[in-house]
Amino acid sequence: MAALTEGLQDYLEAILLCSAEHKFVRTKHLAEKLGVKSPSVNAAVKELARLGFVEHESYGYIELTAEGRRQAESVYSKHRILYRFFAKTLSLPNDLAEDTACGIEHHLDELTLKKITRLLDFLERKMKQSEEFTSELRKALDND
């Protein structure tokens, strides 16, 4: 399979999320979710179909292939972990945490993701065990 651009990864992620919200995913759902116009969606879906990541007939529903689902879940997993780090650990505002996670998710390799996840798990465990640790961490992070 060909390497996906950041934009196409965003479309795969949007298809995955829309499929959880709607029985059938249509181009209008993706346009709404991504804040783009239908011609952009049509071009992206056509390219994803050419690459084997989605199945789509003109004016029909959009479905992820097995590989498309794997790719979409990988991007979304990175997004959730990064969002968790920015929003919960660093206490960034939700919209900033969301935008930052979306920008970084495309550049994160599996080893780095694994290390960030372990760090998050460690920090969250320590925060549950010790109010003093939590207080020190918050103080260190709030010192802008």
N, C-alpha and C positions, 0 to 999 in steps of 0.2 A: 504494500500500500504506500501511496505517496505521502510525503509529509504534509500536514495540514497547516494552512496559514492561521494566524490568530483569529481572523474574521470567521473562517470556516469552523474553527473550534468553538467560537461563540455561538454559531448557528447550531452545531451539534448539541451544545449544552442547552440552548433554548428549546430545541426539539424535545430533549429529555424532560425538561421542566414542564413544557406545554403538554406532553403526553400524560403527566401526572394530574394536570388540571382539566384536560378535555379527553373525551372518549376517542376522538379522532383529531389529529393535528392538521391544520390547514395553513396555507400561507398567510392568511389574515392574522392568525394567532401569533405567528413569528414576527410579523410586521409590528403588531402591538407590543409584544414583549421586548423587542429590540429597538423600538422607536425608529423604524426605517420604513421606506415605501415598498410597495409590492414588487416593483421591478427588481429591486435589490434582492429581495427574498427569492424571487424566481430564479435569478442568475446564480445565487449561492446554492439553492436546492438542486438546480441542474448540475452544477459542478460536483456537489456531494454525491449525487446519483452516478455521475460519470466515474467518480473515484470509488464507488461501491460502498459508501457509508449510509445511503438512504435509498429507499424505494419510493418512487413518486411518478405517477402518470399525470399528464396535464390536467389541471383542475381537479385532481384527486387528493387523497390524503397522503401525508408524509409519514413514512415509517422508517425507523432506524433499522439497519441490518445488524447482525450480531457484532460485526466489527465496529459499526457506527455507534452502537450502544456501549461497547467497551471503551471507545475513545471518549464518548460523551461523559460516561461515568468517571473516567479518569480526570477529565478537566473539572467536572463538578466536585469531585472529592478534593482536589487541590484547592478549589475555590472555598469550600466549606472550612477546610483546615486553616487557610490563610485568614478568612473572615473571623474565625474563632480567635486566632492569635491577635489580630488587630482590634477587634471589638471587645473581647472578653479580657484578654491579658493586658493589652496596651491601653484599653479604655478609650479608643478613638470613637468619634461619633459614627453612628451606623452607616450613614451615607459615605463617609470617607473610608471606613473599613471596607465597605462593599466595592467602591471604585478601585481602591488599592489592591484588593484581592483579585479583582477582575483583570487588572493590568499585569499582575505578577504571575498569575496562574499559568500563563503560557510559557514561561521561562523557567519553571521549576522542575528540576530533574528528580527522579525517584529517591536517590540517596538524600538529597537536601530535604525533600518532603518527609522522609522517614525520620530524619534528625529533628526537624521542627515539631513533628508529632510527638516524638519522645520528650522534647523539651516542654511542650504544652502539658503533656500528661504529668511530668515531674512537677511543674509549677502548680498545676491544679491540685495535685496531691498535697504538696507542701502548704498551699493556701487553705485547704480543708483542715490540715493538722495544726496549723499555727496562725493565730490571729496576729501575732507579732511579725511573722514573716510576711503576711499579707499586707500589714500596715507599712512595713519597710519597703516592700515592692511598690506599693501605691505611691509612697512618698518619693521614691527614686524616679518613678515614671512621671509624676506630676511636677517635677522640678524643671519646668521649661524655662 
